[in-house]
């Protein structure tokens, strides 16, 4: 199946450099592997149930999204316990530490991933809390 994607040139250049350095046969092969890895991460994220503790790290271009991010963080204050913020020019790295129902943490992750000015969102469940 053929498809078309809009990818910033610098991202495509870095992708091409990575798959060629690994010795893969083609960009298509590398894209298939990347899509598979993304799907596996999504599946793992969806499988976490019950109460959980998580660290959600994301980077973003400050001027394009800061107001929206602050609003979002207030909407999720029921699960966000604390945040850590690091500046790097126009870009920022932020980690929010969460405790609460896994579906609510997933909702936060998906909301963050939906912002165009957010580069990456990674979540690490530190320890699922045992059901009582």
C-alpha positions as CSV (number, residue, x, y, z in Angstrom):
1,X,0.0,0.0,0.0
2,X,1.3,3.4,-0.9
3,X,0.8,6.5,1.3
4,X,2.0,10.0,1.5
5,X,3.2,11.9,4.6
6,X,4.1,15.5,5.3
7,X,7.4,15.4,7.3
8,X,9.7,18.4,8.0
9,X,12.8,18.1,5.9
10,X,15.2,18.0,8.9
11,X,13.2,15.1,10.4
12,X,13.3,13.2,7.1
13,X,17.0,13.9,6.7
14,X,17.7,12.5,10.3
15,X,15.4,9.5,9.6
16,X,17.3,8.7,6.3
17,X,20.6,9.0,8.1
18,X,19.5,6.7,10.8
19,X,18.1,3.9,8.7
20,X,21.1,4.0,6.3
21,X,23.5,3.9,9.2
22,X,21.7,0.7,10.4
23,X,22.1,-0.8,7.0
24,X,18.4,-1.2,6.3
25,X,17.5,-1.9,2.7
26,X,15.1,1.1,2.2
27,X,13.2,4.0,3.6
28,X,10.0,2.0,3.3
29,X,11.5,-0.8,5.4
30,X,12.6,1.7,8.1
31,X,9.2,3.3,8.1
32,X,7.4,-0.1,8.5
33,X,9.7,-0.8,11.5
34,X,9.0,2.7,13.0
35,X,5.3,2.2,12.6
36,X,5.5,-1.2,14.2
37,X,7.4,0.2,17.2
38,X,4.9,3.0,17.6
39,X,2.0,0.5,17.5
40,X,3.7,-1.6,20.2
41,X,4.3,1.4,22.4
42,X,0.6,2.4,22.0
43,X,-0.5,-1.2,22.8
44,X,1.6,-1.2,26.0
45,X,0.3,2.2,27.0
46,X,-3.3,0.9,26.5
47,X,-2.7,-2.2,28.6
48,X,-1.9,-0.4,31.9
49,X,-5.0,-0.5,34.1
50,X,-6.0,0.7,37.6
51,X,-4.1,3.2,39.6
52,X,-0.7,4.1,38.3
53,X,2.3,6.4,38.9
54,X,3.9,7.8,35.8
55,X,6.5,10.3,34.5
56,X,5.4,12.0,31.3
57,X,8.3,13.9,29.5
58,X,7.7,16.1,26.5
59,X,9.5,18.9,24.6
60,X,7.9,21.9,23.0
61,X,8.4,25.2,21.3
62,X,7.6,27.6,24.2
63,X,6.1,30.6,22.3
64,X,3.8,28.5,20.2
65,X,2.1,26.4,22.9
66,X,2.8,27.6,26.4
67,X,-0.7,29.0,27.1
68,X,-2.4,25.9,25.9
69,X,-0.1,23.7,27.9
70,X,-0.8,25.6,31.1
71,X,-4.5,25.3,30.5
72,X,-4.1,21.5,29.9
73,X,-2.1,21.0,33.0
74,X,-4.8,22.7,35.1
75,X,-7.4,20.5,33.5
76,X,-5.3,17.5,34.7
77,X,-4.4,18.8,38.1
78,X,-6.3,15.8,39.6
79,X,-3.5,13.5,38.5
80,X,-0.4,15.8,38.1
81,X,1.5,16.0,41.4
82,X,4.5,18.0,40.3
83,X,6.3,19.3,37.2
84,X,9.9,19.9,36.3
85,X,10.7,22.4,33.5
86,X,14.0,23.0,31.7
87,X,14.6,25.9,29.2
88,X,16.8,25.5,26.1
89,X,16.4,28.6,23.9
90,X,12.9,28.6,22.3
91,X,12.5,24.9,23.3
92,X,11.6,23.5,26.7
93,X,11.7,20.1,28.2
94,X,9.1,19.3,30.8
95,X,8.3,16.3,33.0
96,X,5.0,15.9,34.8
97,X,4.8,13.4,37.5
98,X,1.3,11.8,37.8
99,X,-0.6,9.5,40.1
100,X,-4.1,8.3,39.4
101,X,-6.2,6.1,37.1
102,X,-4.2,4.8,34.2
103,X,-6.9,5.9,31.7
104,X,-6.7,9.5,32.9
105,X,-2.9,9.4,32.5
106,X,-3.3,8.1,29.0
107,X,-5.8,10.9,28.2
108,X,-3.1,13.4,29.3
109,X,-0.5,11.7,27.1
110,X,-2.8,11.7,24.0
111,X,-3.7,15.4,24.6
112,X,-0.1,16.4,24.7
113,X,0.7,14.4,21.6
114,X,-2.0,16.3,19.7
115,X,-0.2,19.7,19.9
116,X,1.8,20.5,16.8
117,X,4.3,22.5,18.8
118,X,5.1,19.5,21.0
119,X,7.9,17.5,19.6
120,X,7.9,14.2,21.5
121,X,5.9,12.8,24.4
122,X,7.3,9.8,26.3
123,X,5.6,8.1,29.3
124,X,7.1,5.8,31.8
125,X,5.0,4.0,34.3
126,X,7.2,3.9,37.4
127,X,5.2,1.3,39.2
128,X,1.6,0.2,38.8
129,X,-0.1,0.5,42.2
130,X,-1.6,-2.9,43.3
131,X,-5.4,-3.0,43.4
132,X,-6.7,-3.1,47.0
